Every structure is written in structure tokens, then in C-alpha cells.
């Protein structure tokens, strides 16, 4: 009789990991931690057809461990593929609550000047809330805010931006 879960037999995962190591010496990733990660991956995506093989195990690990809902996981998978995020950038976006901010800001939080425009001049992955701009800001206010917060802005833009020149 097989147990329903690995919790019914103490040390079950440890025993499986040890047997794999004995059968295939030198194989990596099949230790206790790796098997639990594989189990979590299976449990998360077993009934979900939206799994991207374009992402690494580290990407999926971050998405599985920090994504609360299937919609949020799908969002981050799509974002990773579209923006070609590194695992570090993905973790930074998840930790900053990008999904929640994105869902809240779909037209609601945009200033009136931008709402009236046909196309949004800001890319979805840029967040300018850290600039603390007034509600009816002008371009000079935006420029001053960017210069004041250059370090934070470069982190938000990502690795594609290496040098920004100050224009007077």
C-alpha cells in the first residue's frame, strides 16, 4: 500500500534521495531539497497548462515560492519571457510588488495628462511613484525628479541603461 503523501512515512524523501544517489553516483539536484522543489513544481503546475520551458529552474523557483495565485504566476512568467529578466531582476520585481501595482494602476493611477493621450508614454515596466511628483506635474518636474533619484531610476530601468546625461 502506497502512502498518500510523503509525510506519512518519516524520512521518505531522504530515503528516495539516498537511493537515487546510490543508483547514480555523482548526479546532482536529486538531494532532499531538490526533490522537494520538484514536488512543489509538480503540485503547482500539475493542472496548469501555462508552464514556460523558456525559463530556468531559478526563475520558476522564485515564481512558485513568491507567487500567490495562478494569475500572478502567469503574469510573472509572461513578464520574464517578454522582458528577458534575469532571476535577480525577477526577484526584485516580485519583491517590489510589481504585479499588485500593475493591476492597480491599469488607468486608475495615471495622471490626467497621460490618461488623455492615445498611447501611454511610459512603458509598463517603469514605475515613477518614487519621484514623489505633484499630481499635475510638468516635464521639468519629471526631469528634476529623475535627476534627484538617478540611482533608483537606473535600478528601475534595468541593465539596458548604462549612462544618462544631464541636460541643462
TATACOR-V399417 format. One record per pair of residues at least 24 apart in sequence whose C-alpha atoms are under 8 Angstrom apart, sorted by the first residue. I is the first residue (numbers start at 1). J is the second residue. If there is no record, write none. Layout:
I&J, I&J
This chain:
37&61, 40&64, 50&74, 51&77, 52&77, 54&81, 55&80, 55&81, 58&87, 59&86, 59&87, 59&90, 62&87, 62&90, 62&91, 66&94, 72&99, 75&99, 89&158, 111&135, 111&136, 112&136, 125&157, 126&156, 126&157, 127&156
